[in-house]
Amino acid sequence: MYVPQYFGHGYLVLEDSIVSYKCSEVFNGEGDTGIMWNDPDINIQWPLELIGGIENLIISEKDLNLQSFKEYISNYDKF
């Protein structure tokens, strides 16, 4: 799948998988950011029942500490 530069993306893996990224630039950890997966304003209806419920969700520490969409917009008001 092609994801354009600066385009937000997220996914729920339903089975054991390996995910690889090919980027247009060298990774810059300081600029690495995102929006929390369960942001109430975006309100994505993740099909967590397909993995046996939220208690089976495996999510990185980094992703657990992402900002809300409102915070993202206010921090990056280039939109």
N, CA, C, O and CB atoms as a CASP TS submission, in Angstrom:
PFRMAT TS
TARGET T0000
AUTHOR 0000-0000-0000
METHOD Language model
MODEL 1
PARENT N/A
ATOM      1  N   MET     1       0.839  -1.163   0.000  1.00  0.00           N
ATOM      2  CA  MET     1       0.000   0.000   0.000  1.00  0.00           C
ATOM      3  C   MET     1       0.890   1.234   0.000  1.00  0.00           C
ATOM      4  O   MET     1       1.864   1.299   0.751  1.00  0.00           O
ATOM      5  CB  MET     1      -0.958  -0.007   1.206  1.00  0.00           C
ATOM      6  N   TYR     2       0.570   2.186  -0.816  1.00  0.00           N
ATOM      7  CA  TYR     2       1.306   3.446  -0.876  1.00  0.00           C
ATOM      8  C   TYR     2       0.599   4.469   0.009  1.00  0.00           C
ATOM      9  O   TYR     2      -0.603   4.698  -0.128  1.00  0.00           O
ATOM     10  CB  TYR     2       1.421   3.964  -2.346  1.00  0.00           C
ATOM     11  N   VAL     3       1.357   5.080   0.915  1.00  0.00           N
ATOM     12  CA  VAL     3       0.834   6.138   1.776  1.00  0.00           C
ATOM     13  C   VAL     3       1.625   7.398   1.456  1.00  0.00           C
ATOM     14  O   VAL     3       2.842   7.424   1.644  1.00  0.00           O
ATOM     15  CB  VAL     3       0.939   5.757   3.310  1.00  0.00           C
ATOM     16  N   PRO     4       0.959   8.441   0.976  1.00  0.00           N
ATOM     17  CA  PRO     4       1.670   9.670   0.623  1.00  0.00           C
ATOM     18  C   PRO     4       2.362  10.300   1.836  1.00  0.00           C
ATOM     19  O   PRO     4       1.932  10.116   2.975  1.00  0.00           O
ATOM     20  CB  PRO     4       0.702  10.673   0.001  1.00  0.00           C
ATOM     21  N   GLN     5       3.418  11.031   1.578  1.00  0.00           N
ATOM     22  CA  GLN     5       4.156  11.733   2.614  1.00  0.00           C
ATOM     23  C   GLN     5       3.208  12.636   3.411  1.00  0.00           C
ATOM     24  O   GLN     5       2.352  13.309   2.836  1.00  0.00           O
ATOM     25  CB  GLN     5       5.308  12.557   1.996  1.00  0.00           C
ATOM     26  N   TYR     6       3.368  12.644   4.721  1.00  0.00           N
ATOM     27  CA  TYR     6       2.582  13.447   5.672  1.00  0.00           C
ATOM     28  C   TYR     6       1.132  12.989   5.826  1.00  0.00           C
ATOM     29  O   TYR     6       0.343  13.666   6.487  1.00  0.00           O
ATOM     30  CB  TYR     6       2.593  14.882   5.240  1.00  0.00           C
ATOM     31  N   PHE     7       0.774  11.868   5.237  1.00  0.00           N
ATOM     32  CA  PHE     7      -0.594  11.375   5.299  1.00  0.00           C
ATOM     33  C   PHE     7      -0.741  10.465   6.509  1.00  0.00           C
ATOM     34  O   PHE     7       0.012   9.503   6.658  1.00  0.00           O
ATOM     35  CB  PHE     7      -0.976  10.627   3.996  1.00  0.00           C
ATOM     36  N   GLY     8      -1.700  10.760   7.369  1.00  0.00           N
ATOM     37  CA  GLY     8      -1.931   9.931   8.546  1.00  0.00           C
ATOM     38  C   GLY     8      -2.415   8.550   8.146  1.00  0.00           C
ATOM     39  O   GLY     8      -3.172   8.399   7.187  1.00  0.00           O
ATOM     40  N   HIS     9      -1.977   7.552   8.879  1.00  0.00           N
ATOM     41  CA  HIS     9      -2.400   6.187   8.590  1.00  0.00           C
ATOM     42  C   HIS     9      -2.334   5.353   9.862  1.00  0.00           C
ATOM     43  O   HIS     9      -1.551   5.636  10.769  1.00  0.00           O
ATOM     44  CB  HIS     9      -1.523   5.561   7.481  1.00  0.00           C
ATOM     45  N   GLY    10      -3.140   4.354   9.911  1.00  0.00           N
ATOM     46  CA  GLY    10      -3.153   3.427  11.030  1.00  0.00           C
ATOM     47  C   GLY    10      -3.784   2.125  10.579  1.00  0.00           C
ATOM     48  O   GLY    10      -4.482   2.086   9.566  1.00  0.00           O
ATOM     49  N   TYR    11      -3.545   1.069  11.321  1.00  0.00           N
ATOM     50  CA  TYR    11      -4.081  -0.232  10.938  1.00  0.00           C
ATOM     51  C   TYR    11      -4.198  -1.116  12.164  1.00  0.00           C
ATOM     52  O   TYR    11      -3.529  -0.892  13.173  1.00  0.00           O
ATOM     53  CB  TYR    11      -3.196  -0.902   9.870  1.00  0.00           C
ATOM     54  N   LEU    12      -5.041  -2.106  12.069  1.00  0.00           N
ATOM     55  CA  LEU    12      -5.220  -3.124  13.096  1.00  0.00           C
ATOM     56  C   LEU    12      -4.833  -4.445  12.467  1.00  0.00           C
ATOM     57  O   LEU    12      -5.450  -4.868  11.489  1.00  0.00           O
ATOM     58  CB  LEU    12      -6.694  -3.153  13.652  1.00  0.00           C
ATOM     59  N   VAL    13      -3.828  -5.103  13.008  1.00  0.00           N
ATOM     60  CA  VAL    13      -3.375  -6.389  12.487  1.00  0.00           C
ATOM     61  C   VAL    13      -4.215  -7.480  13.132  1.00  0.00           C
ATOM     62  O   VAL    13      -4.349  -7.523  14.355  1.00  0.00           O
ATOM     63  CB  VAL    13      -1.849  -6.615  12.761  1.00  0.00           C
ATOM     64  N   LEU    14      -4.782  -8.361  12.315  1.00  0.00           N
ATOM     65  CA  LEU    14      -5.691  -9.390  12.806  1.00  0.00           C
ATOM     66  C   LEU    14      -5.035 -10.744  13.006  1.00  0.00           C
ATOM     67  O   LEU    14      -5.653 -11.654  13.558  1.00  0.00           O
ATOM     68  CB  LEU    14      -6.830  -9.537  11.867  1.00  0.00           C
ATOM     69  N   GLU    15      -3.798 -10.891  12.566  1.00  0.00           N
ATOM     70  CA  GLU    15      -3.069 -12.147  12.735  1.00  0.00           C
ATOM     71  C   GLU    15      -1.581 -11.843  12.773  1.00  0.00           C
ATOM     72  O   GLU    15      -1.171 -10.725  12.463  1.00  0.00           O
ATOM     73  CB  GLU    15      -3.402 -13.154  11.592  1.00  0.00           C
ATOM     74  N   ASP    16      -0.766 -12.823  13.148  1.00  0.00           N
ATOM     75  CA  ASP    16       0.678 -12.606  13.183  1.00  0.00           C
ATOM     76  C   ASP    16       1.138 -12.051  11.840  1.00  0.00           C
ATOM     77  O   ASP    16       0.815 -12.603  10.788  1.00  0.00           O
ATOM     78  CB  ASP    16       1.431 -13.923  13.520  1.00  0.00           C
ATOM     79  N   SER    17       1.886 -10.967  11.884  1.00  0.00           N
ATOM     80  CA  SER    17       2.281 -10.278  10.660  1.00  0.00           C
ATOM     81  C   SER    17       3.629  -9.604  10.834  1.00  0.00           C
ATOM     82  O   SER    17       4.094  -9.385  11.952  1.00  0.00           O
ATOM     83  CB  SER    17       1.227  -9.250  10.256  1.00  0.00           C
ATOM     84  N   ILE    18       4.242  -9.282   9.720  1.00  0.00           N
ATOM     85  CA  ILE    18       5.446  -8.454   9.692  1.00  0.00           C
ATOM     86  C   ILE    18       5.097  -7.238   8.846  1.00  0.00           C
ATOM     87  O   ILE    18       4.618  -7.372   7.720  1.00  0.00           O
ATOM     88  CB  ILE    18       6.709  -9.241   9.113  1.00  0.00           C
ATOM     89  N   VAL    19       5.339  -6.056   9.391  1.00  0.00           N
ATOM     90  CA  VAL    19       5.055  -4.814   8.686  1.00  0.00           C
ATOM     91  C   VAL    19       6.378  -4.118   8.419  1.00  0.00           C
ATOM     92  O   VAL    19       7.172  -3.918   9.339  1.00  0.00           O
ATOM     93  CB  VAL    19       4.085  -3.897   9.503  1.00  0.00           C
ATOM     94  N   SER    20       6.621  -3.751   7.179  1.00  0.00           N
ATOM     95  CA  SER    20       7.838  -3.053   6.793  1.00  0.00           C
ATOM     96  C   SER    20       7.481  -1.731   6.145  1.00  0.00           C
ATOM     97  O   SER    20       6.461  -1.610   5.466  1.00  0.00           O
ATOM     98  CB  SER    20       8.689  -3.912   5.841  1.00  0.00           C
ATOM     99  N   TYR    21       8.335  -0.741   6.362  1.00  0.00           N
ATOM    100  CA  TYR    21       8.125   0.581   5.781  1.00  0.00           C
ATOM    101  C   TYR    21       9.272   0.924   4.853  1.00  0.00           C
ATOM    102  O   TYR    21      10.423   0.587   5.133  1.00  0.00           O
ATOM    103  CB  TYR    21       7.984   1.649   6.878  1.00  0.00           C
ATOM    104  N   LYS    22       8.975   1.575   3.778  1.00  0.00           N
ATOM    105  CA  LYS    22       9.979   2.177   2.909  1.00  0.00           C
ATOM    106  C   LYS    22       9.659   3.655   2.887  1.00  0.00           C
ATOM    107  O   LYS    22       8.554   4.050   2.516  1.00  0.00           O
ATOM    108  CB  LYS    22       9.981   1.544   1.450  1.00  0.00           C
ATOM    109  N   CYS    23      10.609   4.467   3.278  1.00  0.00           N
ATOM    110  CA  CYS    23      10.364   5.903   3.433  1.00  0.00           C
ATOM    111  C   CYS    23      11.134   6.704   2.396  1.00  0.00           C
ATOM    112  O   CYS    23      12.123   6.245   1.824  1.00  0.00           O
ATOM    113  CB  CYS    23      10.749   6.364   4.840  1.00  0.00           C
ATOM    114  N   SER    24      10.648   7.912   2.177  1.00  0.00           N
ATOM    115  CA  SER    24      11.291   8.786   1.192  1.00  0.00           C
ATOM    116  C   SER    24      12.507   9.505   1.766  1.00  0.00           C
ATOM    117  O   SER    24      13.298  10.078   1.018  1.00  0.00           O
ATOM    118  CB  SER    24      10.295   9.807   0.672  1.00  0.00           C
ATOM    119  N   GLU    25      12.663   9.478   3.094  1.00  0.00           N
ATOM    120  CA  GLU    25      13.785  10.143   3.756  1.00  0.00           C
ATOM    121  C   GLU    25      14.332   9.259   4.863  1.00  0.00           C
ATOM    122  O   GLU    25      13.710   8.267   5.243  1.00  0.00           O
ATOM    123  CB  GLU    25      13.357  11.511   4.323  1.00  0.00           C
ATOM    124  N   VAL    26      15.488   9.622   5.374  1.00  0.00           N
ATOM    125  CA  VAL    26      16.043   8.939   6.533  1.00  0.00           C
ATOM    126  C   VAL    26      15.146   9.237   7.728  1.00  0.00           C
ATOM    127  O   VAL    26      14.685  10.368   7.887  1.00  0.00           O
ATOM    128  CB  VAL    26      17.519   9.383   6.806  1.00  0.00           C
ATOM    129  N   PHE    27      14.893   8.240   8.565  1.00  0.00           N
ATOM    130  CA  PHE    27      14.014   8.405   9.722  1.00  0.00           C
ATOM    131  C   PHE    27      14.521   9.508  10.639  1.00  0.00           C
ATOM    132  O   PHE    27      15.708   9.563  10.958  1.00  0.00           O
ATOM    133  CB  PHE    27      13.897   7.092  10.496  1.00  0.00           C
ATOM    134  N   ASN    28      13.618  10.385  11.060  1.00  0.00           N
ATOM    135  CA  ASN    28      13.926  11.475  11.979  1.00  0.00           C
ATOM    136  C   ASN    28      13.056  11.292  13.214  1.00  0.00           C
ATOM    137  O   ASN    28      11.885  11.672  13.211  1.00  0.00           O
ATOM    138  CB  ASN    28      13.689  12.881  11.313  1.00  0.00           C
ATOM    139  N   GLY    29      13.615  10.716  14.264  1.00  0.00           N
ATOM    140  CA  GLY    29      12.870  10.443  15.480  1.00  0.00           C
ATOM    141  C   GLY    29      12.277  11.672  16.128  1.00  0.00           C
ATOM    142  O   GLY    29      11.192  11.598  16.705  1.00  0.00           O
ATOM    143  N   GLU    30      12.959  12.800  16.049  1.00  0.00           N
ATOM    144  CA  GLU    30      12.447  14.031  16.647  1.00  0.00           C
ATOM    145  C   GLU    30      11.184  14.515  15.956  1.00  0.00           C
ATOM    146  O   GLU    30      10.333  15.140  16.588  1.00  0.00           O
ATOM    147  CB  GLU    30      13.502  15.115  16.600  1.00  0.00           C
ATOM    148  N   GLY    31      11.056  14.237  14.684  1.00  0.00           N
ATOM    149  CA  GLY    31       9.881  14.661  13.939  1.00  0.00           C
ATOM    150  C   GLY    31       8.789  13.611  13.878  1.00  0.00           C
ATOM    151  O   GLY    31       7.729  13.838  13.296  1.00  0.00           O
ATOM    152  N   ASP    32       9.051  12.459  14.481  1.00  0.00           N
ATOM    153  CA  ASP    32       8.088  11.362  14.456  1.00  0.00           C
ATOM    154  C   ASP    32       6.944  11.665  15.421  1.00  0.00           C
ATOM    155  O   ASP    32       7.169  11.819  16.621  1.00  0.00           O
ATOM    156  CB  ASP    32       8.772  10.017  14.822  1.00  0.00           C
ATOM    157  N   THR    33       5.744  11.749  14.913  1.00  0.00           N
ATOM    158  CA  THR    33       4.589  12.066  15.737  1.00  0.00           C
ATOM    159  C   THR    33       3.369  11.342  15.193  1.00  0.00           C
ATOM    160  O   THR    33       3.462  10.595  14.219  1.00  0.00           O
ATOM    161  CB  THR    33       4.345  13.590  15.787  1.00  0.00           C
ATOM    162  N   GLY    34       2.261  11.560  15.807  1.00  0.00           N
ATOM    163  CA  GLY    34       1.029  10.930  15.352  1.00  0.00           C
ATOM    164  C   GLY    34      -0.143  11.335  16.215  1.00  0.00           C
ATOM    165  O   GLY    34      -0.035  12.198  17.086  1.00  0.00           O
ATOM    166  N   ILE    35      -1.252  10.697  15.956  1.00  0.00           N
ATOM    167  CA  ILE    35      -2.504  10.963  16.657  1.00  0.00           C
ATOM    168  C   ILE    35      -2.928   9.661  17.320  1.00  0.00           C
ATOM    169  O   ILE    35      -2.807   8.587  16.731  1.00  0.00           O
ATOM    170  CB  ILE    35      -3.621  11.507  15.680  1.00  0.00           C
ATOM    171  N   MET    36      -3.426   9.762  18.547  1.00  0.00           N
ATOM    172  CA  MET    36      -3.787   8.554  19.280  1.00  0.00           C
ATOM    173  C   MET    36      -4.843   7.749  18.528  1.00  0.00           C
ATOM    174  O   MET    36      -5.750   8.296  17.900  1.00  0.00           O
ATOM    175  CB  MET    36      -4.295   8.913  20.678  1.00  0.00           C
ATOM    176  N   TRP    37      -4.691   6.447  18.614  1.00  0.00           N
ATOM    177  CA  TRP    37      -5.510   5.526  17.825  1.00  0.00           C
ATOM    178  C   TRP    37      -6.993   5.610  18.179  1.00  0.00           C
ATOM    179  O   TRP    37      -7.849   5.338  17.336  1.00  0.00           O
ATOM    180  CB  TRP    37      -5.022   4.107  18.021  1.00  0.00           C
ATOM    181  N   ASN    38      -7.297   5.982  19.409  1.00  0.00           N
ATOM    182  CA  ASN    38      -8.686   5.991  19.869  1.00  0.00           C
ATOM    183  C   ASN    38      -9.194   7.411  20.128  1.00  0.00           C
ATOM    184  O   ASN    38     -10.008   7.629  21.025  1.00  0.00           O
ATOM    185  CB  ASN    38      -8.821   5.155  21.138  1.00  0.00           C
ATOM    186  N   ASP    39      -8.718   8.359  19.350  1.00  0.00           N
ATOM    187  CA  ASP    39      -9.134   9.750  19.516  1.00  0.00           C
ATOM    188  C   ASP    39     -10.650   9.863  19.379  1.00  0.00           C
ATOM    189  O   ASP    39     -11.212   9.424  18.375  1.00  0.00           O
ATOM    190  CB  ASP    39      -8.428  10.660  18.484  1.00  0.00           C
ATOM    191  N   PRO    40     -11.321  10.448  20.380  1.00  0.00           N
ATOM    192  CA  PRO    40     -12.787  10.528  20.330  1.00  0.00           C
ATOM    193  C   PRO    40     -13.326  11.443  19.226  1.00  0.00           C
ATOM    194  O   PRO    40     -14.450  11.243  18.764  1.00  0.00           O
ATOM    195  CB  PRO    40     -13.303  11.008  21.656  1.00  0.00           C
ATOM    196  N   ASP    41     -12.558  12.430  18.798  1.00  0.00           N
ATOM    197  CA  ASP    41     -13.032  13.313  17.734  1.00  0.00           C
ATOM    198  C   ASP    41     -12.983  12.637  16.361  1.00  0.00           C
ATOM    199  O   ASP    41     -13.837  12.885  15.510  1.00  0.00           O
ATOM    200  CB  ASP    41     -12.201  14.591  17.710  1.00  0.00           C
ATOM    201  N   ILE    42     -11.999  11.799  16.157  1.00  0.00           N
ATOM    202  CA  ILE    42     -11.922  11.064  14.886  1.00  0.00           C
ATOM    203  C   ILE    42     -12.897   9.891  14.919  1.00  0.00           C
ATOM    204  O   ILE    42     -13.543   9.583  13.917  1.00  0.00           O
ATOM    205  CB  ILE    42     -10.469  10.560  14.617  1.00  0.00           C
ATOM    206  N   ASN    43     -12.999   9.240  16.075  1.00  0.00           N
ATOM    207  CA  ASN    43     -13.999   8.200  16.339  1.00  0.00           C
ATOM    208  C   ASN    43     -13.968   7.036  15.344  1.00  0.00           C
ATOM    209  O   ASN    43     -14.999   6.656  14.790  1.00  0.00           O
ATOM    210  CB  ASN    43     -15.365   8.813  16.330  1.00  0.00           C
ATOM    211  N   ILE    44     -12.786   6.483  15.129  1.00  0.00           N
ATOM    212  CA  ILE    44     -12.668   5.294  14.272  1.00  0.00           C
ATOM    213  C   ILE    44     -13.263   4.113  15.030  1.00  0.00           C
ATOM    214  O   ILE    44     -12.956   3.899  16.202  1.00  0.00           O
ATOM    215  CB  ILE    44     -11.165   5.013  13.869  1.00  0.00           C
ATOM    216  N   GLN    45     -14.102   3.363  14.364  1.00  0.00           N
ATOM    217  CA  GLN    45     -14.723   2.181  14.957  1.00  0.00           C
ATOM    218  C   GLN    45     -13.845   0.959  14.650  1.00  0.00           C
ATOM    219  O   GLN    45     -14.128   0.189  13.732  1.00  0.00           O
ATOM    220  CB  GLN    45     -16.184   1.979  14.414  1.00  0.00           C
ATOM    221  N   TRP    46     -12.780   0.804  15.437  1.00  0.00           N
ATOM    222  CA  TRP    46     -11.867  -0.318  15.238  1.00  0.00           C
ATOM    223  C   TRP    46     -12.601  -1.625  15.554  1.00  0.00           C
ATOM    224  O   TRP    46     -13.289  -1.701  16.572  1.00  0.00           O
ATOM    225  CB  TRP    46     -10.594  -0.166  16.130  1.00  0.00           C
ATOM    226  N   PRO    47     -12.477  -2.646  14.716  1.00  0.00           N
ATOM    227  CA  PRO    47     -13.168  -3.920  14.964  1.00  0.00           C
ATOM    228  C   PRO    47     -12.393  -4.794  15.970  1.00  0.00           C
ATOM    229  O   PRO    47     -11.908  -5.873  15.632  1.00  0.00           O
ATOM    230  CB  PRO    47     -13.361  -4.688  13.634  1.00  0.00           C
ATOM    231  N   LEU    48     -12.293  -4.301  17.197  1.00  0.00           N
ATOM    232  CA  LEU    48     -11.501  -4.998  18.216  1.00  0.00           C
ATOM    233  C   LEU    48     -12.054  -6.371  18.560  1.00  0.00           C
ATOM    234  O   LEU    48     -11.330  -7.215  19.089  1.00  0.00           O
ATOM    235  CB  LEU    48     -11.428  -4.165  19.466  1.00  0.00           C
ATOM    236  N   GLU    49     -13.324  -6.604  18.268  1.00  0.00           N
ATOM    237  CA  GLU    49     -13.899  -7.927  18.517  1.00  0.00           C
ATOM    238  C   GLU    49     -13.208  -8.997  17.673  1.00  0.00           C
ATOM    239  O   GLU    49     -13.229 -10.176  18.028  1.00  0.00           O
ATOM    240  CB  GLU    49     -15.406  -7.917  18.224  1.00  0.00           C
ATOM    241  N   LEU    50     -12.598  -8.595  16.562  1.00  0.00           N
ATOM    242  CA  LEU    50     -11.893  -9.558  15.704  1.00  0.00           C
ATOM    243  C   LEU    50     -10.592 -10.052  16.315  1.00  0.00           C
ATOM    244  O   LEU    50     -10.031 -11.050  15.862  1.00  0.00           O
ATOM    245  CB  LEU    50     -11.606  -8.936  14.358  1.00  0.00           C
ATOM    246  N   ILE    51     -10.106  -9.358  17.347  1.00  0.00           N
ATOM    247  CA  ILE    51      -8.898  -9.817  18.048  1.00  0.00           C
ATOM    248  C   ILE    51      -9.235 -10.273  19.474  1.00  0.00           C
ATOM    249  O   ILE    51      -8.337 -10.494  20.286  1.00  0.00           O
ATOM    250  CB  ILE    51      -7.834  -8.690  18.086  1.00  0.00           C
ATOM    251  N   GLY    52     -10.517 -10.409  19.768  1.00  0.00           N
ATOM    252  CA  GLY    52     -10.932 -10.874  21.086  1.00  0.00           C
ATOM    253  C   GLY    52     -11.104  -9.754  22.095  1.00  0.00           C
ATOM    254  O   GLY    52     -11.174 -10.017  23.296  1.00  0.00           O
ATOM    255  N   GLY    53     -11.172  -8.522  21.641  1.00  0.00           N
ATOM    256  CA  GLY    53     -11.406  -7.391  22.531  1.00  0.00           C
ATOM    257  C   GLY    53     -10.165  -6.560  22.788  1.00  0.00           C
ATOM    258  O   GLY    53      -9.051  -6.945  22.433  1.00  0.00           O
ATOM    259  N   ILE    54     -10.382  -5.404  23.415  1.00  0.00           N
ATOM    260  CA  ILE    54      -9.295  -4.450  23.663  1.00  0.00           C
ATOM    261  C   ILE    54      -8.185  -5.044  24.531  1.00  0.00           C
ATOM    262  O   ILE    54      -7.031  -4.627  24.435  1.00  0.00           O
ATOM    263  CB  ILE    54      -9.846  -3.197  24.329  1.00  0.00           C
ATOM    264  N   GLU    55      -8.533  -6.018  25.377  1.00  0.00           N
ATOM    265  CA  GLU    55      -7.513  -6.622  26.240  1.00  0.00           C
ATOM    266  C   GLU    55      -6.454  -7.386  25.447  1.00  0.00           C
ATOM    267  O   GLU    55      -5.395  -7.702  25.990  1.00  0.00           O
ATOM    268  CB  GLU    55      -8.169  -7.557  27.240  1.00  0.00           C
ATOM    269  N   ASN    56      -6.714  -7.685  24.185  1.00  0.00           N
ATOM    270  CA  ASN    56      -5.737  -8.374  23.336  1.00  0.00           C
ATOM    271  C   ASN    56      -4.984  -7.418  22.415  1.00  0.00           C
ATOM    272  O   ASN    56      -4.168  -7.857  21.604  1.00  0.00           O
ATOM    273  CB  ASN    56      -6.432  -9.433  22.505  1.00  0.00           C
ATOM    274  N   LEU    57      -5.249  -6.122  22.530  1.00  0.00           N
ATOM    275  CA  LEU    57      -4.580  -5.131  21.705  1.00  0.00           C
ATOM    276  C   LEU    57      -3.117  -5.007  22.133  1.00  0.00           C
ATOM    277  O   LEU    57      -2.824  -4.808  23.311  1.00  0.00           O
ATOM    278  CB  LEU    57      -5.297  -3.766  21.801  1.00  0.00           C
ATOM    279  N   ILE    58      -2.219  -5.123  21.185  1.00  0.00           N
ATOM    280  CA  ILE    58      -0.787  -4.917  21.423  1.00  0.00           C
ATOM    281  C   ILE    58      -0.438  -3.598  20.747  1.00  0.00           C
ATOM    282  O   ILE    58      -0.581  -3.448  19.534  1.00  0.00           O
ATOM    283  CB  ILE    58       0.101  -6.126  20.865  1.00  0.00           C
ATOM    284  N   ILE    59       0.020  -2.649  21.551  1.00  0.00           N
ATOM    285  CA  ILE    59       0.305  -1.317  21.025  1.00  0.00           C
ATOM    286  C   ILE    59       1.593  -0.811  21.656  1.00  0.00           C
ATOM    287  O   ILE    59       1.831  -1.034  22.843  1.00  0.00           O
ATOM    288  CB  ILE    59      -0.873  -0.335  21.301  1.00  0.00           C
ATOM    289  N   SER    60       2.408  -0.146  20.891  1.00  0.00           N
ATOM    290  CA  SER    60       3.709   0.315  21.382  1.00  0.00           C
ATOM    291  C   SER    60       3.544   1.410  22.433  1.00  0.00           C
ATOM    292  O   SER    60       2.528   2.103  22.470  1.00  0.00           O
ATOM    293  CB  SER    60       4.567   0.829  20.220  1.00  0.00           C
ATOM    294  N   GLU    61       4.545   1.551  23.274  1.00  0.00           N
ATOM    295  CA  GLU    61       4.563   2.612  24.280  1.00  0.00           C
ATOM    296  C   GLU    61       4.459   3.980  23.604  1.00  0.00           C
ATOM    297  O   GLU    61       3.758   4.872  24.083  1.00  0.00           O
ATOM    298  CB  GLU    61       5.850   2.529  25.138  1.00  0.00           C
ATOM    299  N   LYS    62       5.165   4.126  22.490  1.00  0.00           N
ATOM    300  CA  LYS    62       5.116   5.392  21.740  1.00  0.00           C
ATOM    301  C   LYS    62       3.686   5.704  21.303  1.00  0.00           C
ATOM    302  O   LYS    62       3.208   6.826  21.468  1.00  0.00           O
ATOM    303  CB  LYS    62       6.047   5.330  20.504  1.00  0.00           C
ATOM    304  N   ASP    63       3.016   4.709  20.750  1.00  0.00           N
ATOM    305  CA  ASP    63       1.660   4.934  20.267  1.00  0.00           C
ATOM    306  C   ASP    63       0.658   5.144  21.400  1.00  0.00           C
ATOM    307  O   ASP    63      -0.364   5.803  21.209  1.00  0.00           O
ATOM    308  CB  ASP    63       1.224   3.771  19.414  1.00  0.00           C
ATOM    309  N   LEU    64       0.941   4.594  22.563  1.00  0.00           N
ATOM    310  CA  LEU    64       0.075   4.830  23.723  1.00  0.00           C
ATOM    311  C   LEU    64       0.137   6.274  24.204  1.00  0.00           C
ATOM    312  O   LEU    64      -0.769   6.737  24.897  1.00  0.00           O
ATOM    313  CB  LEU    64       0.459   3.899  24.859  1.00  0.00           C
ATOM    314  N   ASN    65       1.192   6.982  23.845  1.00  0.00           N
ATOM    315  CA  ASN    65       1.402   8.340  24.337  1.00  0.00           C
ATOM    316  C   ASN    65       1.271   9.409  23.261  1.00  0.00           C
ATOM    317  O   ASN    65       1.785  10.516  23.423  1.00  0.00           O
ATOM    318  CB  ASN    65       2.751   8.439  24.964  1.00  0.00           C
ATOM    319  N   LEU    66       0.593   9.093  22.172  1.00  0.00           N
ATOM    320  CA  LEU    66       0.404  10.076  21.116  1.00  0.00           C
ATOM    321  C   LEU    66      -0.648  11.110  21.530  1.00  0.00           C
ATOM    322  O   LEU    66      -1.406  10.904  22.477  1.00  0.00           O
ATOM    323  CB  LEU    66      -0.009   9.383  19.804  1.00  0.00           C
ATOM    324  N   GLN    67      -0.672  12.197  20.816  1.00  0.00           N
ATOM    325  CA  GLN    67      -1.570  13.310  21.136  1.00  0.00           C
ATOM    326  C   GLN    67      -2.942  13.135  20.475  1.00  0.00           C
ATOM    327  O   GLN    67      -3.116  12.325  19.564  1.00  0.00           O
ATOM    328  CB  GLN    67      -0.942  14.639  20.693  1.00  0.00           C
ATOM    329  N   SER    68      -3.889  13.904  20.953  1.00  0.00           N
ATOM    330  CA  SER    68      -5.214  13.912  20.341  1.00  0.00           C
ATOM    331  C   SER    68      -5.143  14.667  19.012  1.00  0.00           C
ATOM    332  O   SER    68      -4.163  15.353  18.722  1.00  0.00           O
ATOM    333  CB  SER    68      -6.268  14.559  21.295  1.00  0.00           C
ATOM    334  N   PHE    69      -6.193  14.526  18.222  1.00  0.00           N
ATOM    335  CA  PHE    69      -6.257  15.261  16.960  1.00  0.00           C
ATOM    336  C   PHE    69      -6.268  16.767  17.207  1.00  0.00           C
ATOM    337  O   PHE    69      -5.609  17.519  16.490  1.00  0.00           O
ATOM    338  CB  PHE    69      -7.501  14.846  16.159  1.00  0.00           C
ATOM    339  N   LYS    70      -7.013  17.209  18.220  1.00  0.00           N
ATOM    340  CA  LYS    70      -7.052  18.637  18.547  1.00  0.00           C
ATOM    341  C   LYS    70      -5.665  19.149  18.923  1.00  0.00           C
ATOM    342  O   LYS    70      -5.267  20.234  18.498  1.00  0.00           O
ATOM    343  CB  LYS    70      -8.041  18.899  19.695  1.00  0.00           C
ATOM    344  N   GLU    71      -4.929  18.375  19.718  1.00  0.00           N
ATOM    345  CA  GLU    71      -3.565  18.773  20.088  1.00  0.00           C
ATOM    346  C   GLU    71      -2.669  18.818  18.852  1.00  0.00           C
ATOM    347  O   GLU    71      -1.867  19.737  18.687  1.00  0.00           O
ATOM    348  CB  GLU    71      -2.979  17.799  21.139  1.00  0.00           C
ATOM    349  N   TYR    72      -2.814  17.830  18.001  1.00  0.00           N
ATOM    350  CA  TYR    72      -2.010  17.775  16.784  1.00  0.00           C
ATOM    351  C   TYR    72      -2.236  19.029  15.938  1.00  0.00           C
ATOM    352  O   TYR    72      -1.282  19.667  15.494  1.00  0.00           O
ATOM    353  CB  TYR    72      -2.348  16.509  15.970  1.00  0.00           C
ATOM    354  N   ILE    73      -3.493  19.373  15.721  1.00  0.00           N
ATOM    355  CA  ILE    73      -3.827  20.553  14.912  1.00  0.00           C
ATOM    356  C   ILE    73      -3.279  21.830  15.567  1.00  0.00           C
ATOM    357  O   ILE    73      -2.730  22.691  14.880  1.00  0.00           O
ATOM    358  CB  ILE    73      -5.365  20.664  14.724  1.00  0.00           C
ATOM    359  N   SER    74      -3.426  21.949  16.878  1.00  0.00           N
ATOM    360  CA  SER    74      -2.950  23.178  17.534  1.00  0.00           C
ATOM    361  C   SER    74      -1.419  23.254  17.547  1.00  0.00           C
ATOM    362  O   SER    74      -0.862  24.351  17.515  1.00  0.00           O
ATOM    363  CB  SER    74      -3.487  23.253  18.976  1.00  0.00           C
ATOM    364  N   ASN    75      -0.735  22.113  17.592  1.00  0.00           N
ATOM    365  CA  ASN    75       0.733  22.104  17.574  1.00  0.00           C
ATOM    366  C   ASN    75       1.299  22.288  16.169  1.00  0.00           C
ATOM    367  O   ASN    75       2.439  22.724  16.009  1.00  0.00           O
ATOM    368  CB  ASN    75       1.252  20.805  18.163  1.00  0.00           C
ATOM    369  N   TYR    76       0.522  21.964  15.176  1.00  0.00           N
ATOM    370  CA  TYR    76       0.994  22.012  13.793  1.00  0.00           C
ATOM    371  C   TYR    76      -0.004  22.791  12.964  1.00  0.00           C
ATOM    372  O   TYR    76      -0.594  22.250  12.029  1.00  0.00           O
ATOM    373  CB  TYR    76       1.197  20.585  13.214  1.00  0.00           C
ATOM    374  N   ASP    77      -0.195  24.039  13.291  1.00  0.00           N
ATOM    375  CA  ASP    77      -1.222  24.829  12.616  1.00  0.00           C
ATOM    376  C   ASP    77      -0.808  25.267  11.213  1.00  0.00           C
ATOM    377  O   ASP    77      -1.123  26.373  10.775  1.00  0.00           O
ATOM    378  CB  ASP    77      -1.555  26.042  13.443  1.00  0.00           C
ATOM    379  N   LYS    78      -0.105  24.388  10.526  1.00  0.00           N
ATOM    380  CA  LYS    78       0.244  24.643   9.132  1.00  0.00           C
ATOM    381  C   LYS    78      -0.897  24.221   8.205  1.00  0.00           C
ATOM    382  O   LYS    78      -0.793  24.337   6.984  1.00  0.00           O
ATOM    383  CB  LYS    78       1.538  23.902   8.758  1.00  0.00           C
ATOM    384  N   PHE    79      -1.979  23.735   8.797  1.00  0.00           N
ATOM    385  CA  PHE    79      -3.105  23.252   7.981  1.00  0.00           C
ATOM    386  C   PHE    79      -3.958  24.390   7.600  1.00  0.00           C
ATOM    387  O   PHE    79      -4.962  24.206   6.912  1.00  0.00           O
ATOM    388  CB  PHE    79      -3.931  22.206   8.709  1.00  0.00           C
TER
END
